[in-house]
Amino acid sequence: MNISLDTFQAQRYKEITRGGNIEQVLDGINAAAELHFKKIKLNIVLIKGQNDDEVLDFLKYTQYHDVNVRFIEFMPIGNSEKMWKKEYVGLQNVFNTCEQNGLEYSPIELKGNGPSDNYQIKGFKGSFGLIHPISSKFCENCNRLRITADGYVKACLYWNEEIDIRKAIPYKKEFRRLIQKSLDRKPLNHEMAMDEADRVIDKAPTWRHMSQIGG
């Protein structure tokens, strides 16, 4: 189960989600734990000035909760480059926080976590992961496709290339063909990490914001 949780602060959460209730989210995480989901992942997009002061809080949450807290680098998707650079936080900050607070960590293997590099703090129940599309070039190992809420499949979050699969959903053969077409076009890199993008068909960056892409 993937849960977006960019802050533990009630007012901050309300502002980020435009009215959300943090207590409902925390209750939901506890309920999911009681139902014994194989893995509960909490996704945190680190943004300077918004939640980068809560890294230690998220790390400490894994002490008594068997969840995988995943720190994700803020990506320049649907944002101006100037604004993105102002708000970007490198994930080395997570390691620095561990070292500054005497938290010993070691790498671990977690199946099904895609491009996430995972670690566990000594003596803690849960773990933390780092997803760094900017500072680390994991594109060749990316095994994700994204289906938007309006029925398009995207092989890469950054690029504008999309394939409409809505009409093909009832037809298994055509549906498989379009999914395979998207996989075949999946680029080996993106502009966020490299200058060249030879395998990208539509070289225009996506016009969508992350909230419009969904997942």
N, C-alpha and C positions, 0 to 999 in steps of 0.2 A: 504494500500500500504506500503510495506517494502522497505526502501532505506538504503543502507550501506553508512555511512558517518563518517569516522574515524578521520577527521580533517577539520577545516575551512581554513587552510593555503594552499594557491595555490601550492607552491613548494612541500610542504610535501605531499599533495594529489597526485601530479604528481608522486612522488617517490613511494608512497604506491601502487598506481594503475598502475604503469609502463606506465605513459603517460596520465592519465586522466585529464580532465579540470573541476576544481571545480565550475566555473561559470555556466557550463552546468547543473551541479547537482542542484545548487541553483535555477536556472531558472526552472528546472523540478519540484522542490518542490513547487514553487510558482504557476506553471501551474496546478499541482495536486490540490492545495488548491482552485483554481478558479473553478475546475471541481467538487468540493464538495465531495471528497472521504470521506467515513464515518470516517475513521481514517488513518492518515499518521504517520508511525512509522520510526524514524531514528535510525538505529542500530550502536552503537559505541562500538567497542572492545577496552577496555582500556589496553594499553601496556606501561610499564614503559620506559621512555626515548623516546617514540614515540609520544604519545598524552595525557599523564596524566597531562600535564600542561594546557590543554584546557577544563578541567571540567567546570570551571566557564563560559567559552564562550558558551558551550552547554546549560548549565542551563539558561543563560540569553537569549538564542535564543527562549526559550519557553515563554518569556515575551510578545512578539508580534506575535508569530506564534502558531497556534492551532495544534501543533504536539505533539507526544509522543516520547521524546528523551529517548532511551533505552540503558543504560550502561550495557555492557556484560563483564563478567570476561573472561580473556584470558585462554583458555583451552589447556591442553597438548595433542593436536591432531596433529599427524605428526611431533612433535617436541621432541627434547631430553629433559629429565627431568631437566637437568642442565640449559639449555637455558630457559625453561619455568619458572623455579623458579627465574631466573634473571630478567625476564620481567613481571612477574605477579603483578597485582595491585588489592588489595581487594577493594570492593565497599563501604566500610566504608568511603573511601576517598571522596565519593560524599556527604555524610552527613556532613563530616568535612568541606568541602568547603562551604556548605550552612551556617553552623554555623559561620565560620570565616568571612563571608561576610554579616551576618545579614539577611539571607534569611529564612523566616518562611515557613515551609512546613507541609503538613498534608497528610495522606494516602487517596487514592481514589479508587473506583472500576471501572475498565475498562473491558468490556466484550470482550472475544476473544483474550486476551493477554497472554494466556497460563501461563507459570511459572513466569511471570514478576510481581514484587511488584511495585505498582504505587503510585506516590505522585504528589502533585501540590503545587507550591510556591504561597503564598498569593498574590493575585492581578495579577497573570500571566494567559495568555490565554491557554497556553499549559500545558504539564505535563512531568514528567520524570519517568522512570521505571528502576528497577534493576533486572538483570538476573544473578544469582550467583550460577552456578553449582558446584563451588569449596567450597565456604564458607558456603553455605546453601544447605541442602540435599533435593532437591525438586523432586527427581526421581519418587517417588510414585504418584506425582500429574502431572507428565509430560504427555501431551496429543498430542505429536508431532511424526510424522513419516517424514522421509526425502527421497525424490526420487532423485537419482543422475542423472547427465546429460547422463550417459551411460545406464540408465534403471534399476538400482537396488534400492530396498527399504531398508532403514536402520531404525531399531526401536530405536537405540541409536547411537549418533554421535561418542561415544568413542570406542565402540567395533567393531571388524572386521566383525561381522555377517551381511550378506547381502543376499537378495533374488532377483534373476533375474526375472523381470516381463515383459520384452519386448515382448516375444512371446505370453503372455497371454492377452495382451491389447485388441485384437479384440474379446476375449471370456469372456463375462461378468461373468459367473459362476466361471471359473478358476481364473480370475483376483481377484474376491472377496475372493476366497479361499486363495490365496497367501497373500493378504493384511491382512486377518484375522490371517493367520499363523504368520506373522510378529508381529501383535498386541499381540498374545498369548505368543510370546517369549520375549516381551518387559521386560527388567530386572527391578527389584525393586531398583537397585542401580548401580553405576558404580565405578570403581577403583579410579576415581578422588576424590570421597567424602567418600568412605567406603572401608574397606579391603576385605569384603566378597562380592562375586558375584555369589551366588548359582544358580540363574535363568538364567545366561548367558550361551548360548550353545557354542559359539566360544569365548573362553576366551582371545584370542589374541587381543591386541589393534589394531585399524584400521591402515592400511598402508597408507591411503589417507591423504593428507593435506586438510584443509577446502576448499581451492579453487578448489580441485578436487571433493569434495562432492557436493558443490553447494546447491541448494534448489529451 
